[in-house]
Amino acid sequence: MPFSSYDTLETKDLRILRNVLEEVCVERRLTVDGDEAHAIGRSLIDWYLFGIRQPDELRAMLDPLPSDTTG
């Protein structure tokens, strides 16, 4: 479920989000206009509105949690 906020995104915010999205798409070999990229974009916006504003932190939020293989 997406995070709900009444915040608005400014041009600089959109620029940051677009740059992160493009970098992630290059890393994952995705097209920016594909379904998976759209889902990533929605997640980035949710995290941004939640308060995660640094590009490296946003990218980290997209990585799956490591699984515990020791147990």
Buried (B, 14 or more C-beta within 10 A) or exposed (E): EEEEEEEEBEEEBEEBBEEBBEEBBEEEEBEBEEEEBEEBBEBBBBBBBEEBEEBEEBBEBBEEEEEEEEE
